[in-house]
Amino acid sequence: MKKYFSRLEITLWGVSVMLIVASFVIFEGNGIMAALAETAYVSVIVCFAMFFVNDIYGFINWSKMQKRQANKK
C-alpha cells in the first residue's frame, strides 16, 4: 500500500475514517453509538460500510491492473 499511495493520502484516509467512527460514538453523547440508540442512523452506517467496501474493491482492482500493465512491458 505504501508503494501505491503517498504517505499524505494514507494519513488523510486514516484521519477521515477515525473522524467518522468518532462521530458515531460522540453523536449520542453518552458513550453509546448513535445507531444503537436510534435506528434512524443505521442508514449512515450502511452508507459508510458500502463506501469502505467500495474502497477495498477499488484498491484490489487497481493493484491487479498495475500488475497486468507491468507484465505487458
N, C-alpha and C positions, 0 to 999 in steps of 0.2 A: 504494500500500500504506500510505503514511503517513496518507492520508485516512481509511482504514477502521480500522486498528489503532492503538492508542496506542503511544507510544514504549516504555513498560514491557513491553507484550505482545511487541513486536518483539524487544526485548532478551532477554526470557525465552525466546523461541523460539530465538534465535541461541545463547544460552548452552547450552540443552539439547542442541541439535544438536552443538555443539562438545564437550560432555562425552561424548556418545555416541561420536563419532568418536575422541576421545582415549582412551576406554576400549578401543576396538578395538585401538589401537596399543599401549597400555601393558599390556593384559591379558597378553600373551605375555611381555613384559619384555625382549625382545632387539631391539626396533625393527621387528619384522615384525607385520603384522596377525594377530590371533589366528585368523581364519578360514583364512588361508593355511597356518598351522601345524597346525591340527586341524579336520577337517571338521565336527565337532560344533557349531561356532559359526556355520556357514553359515545355520542357521535364524534366528539373531538378526539377521544382516544382511538376510535376506529380509524378516523382520518389520519392521525399521526402514525398509527401502525401500518396503514397502507402506504404512506409516504416512505416509511422505513423499509418496508418490503421492496418497494419500487427502487429505492437507492441501492439496496443489496443486489437486486436483479440487474440493475444497470451496471454496477461495478463488475459483476461476474461476466456479463456480456462484453463490456469494454476490454476486460482482461483477455478474454478469448479472441476478440477481434485483433488486439495488439499482437498476440502470439501468431495468429494466421498471417497478418501482414508482415511480421518479422520473418516468417518462413518463406514468403514469396520473394524476398530479396536475394 
